[in-house]
């Protein structure tokens, strides 16, 4: 058992990459659009290697501003993709915030 634990710790960084590659292969197997596959892989990566909620919300605002600018210059197809990315980032941030609230309540109840 100890040997298995040592092996797992040695190759742990590669598991994240392997899971993202599996997500990439799954997206292309299901014939998703390239943008959807990339956002799916990004969301998987953010679950495996979390960043602050503040950063995710900032990415959401940046992508919605880019979508608005693209609509002004009559690039509506690309703007729709950026608006979708903004929605994905915002939904992910809300999910992470709910998870944080639940874990904070659990820690508070343990005391």
Phi, psi and omega in degrees: 000319180296324179294321178295320178296318178296318178297318179297316180295327181291319184259009183305316180299333182281339179295321178300315180294320180295320179294321178294322177295320177298320177295321178297314179296319179298317179298317180287328177295322179278003176061043174283162174291156183302317181298321180292322177295317181293319180291326176297314178296321178296318179295320176299316180297320180292332175288319182285323182233079187296147172241176184291150179296326179302318179294319180295319178293323176297319176298324178296313179295320179297316181290329177287327175293318177297321178298318179296317178296322178293326177293325179295322181267019172064040174247064190292328181295316178289325179297322178298319177298315179293325176295322176296318178300319179300316178298317180299314180297318181294317178297318179297318180297320179295318179299316180294321179295319177297319178298319179295320179296316180297317180292326177293320178295320179296318178295322180292323180289332179291333182284000000 
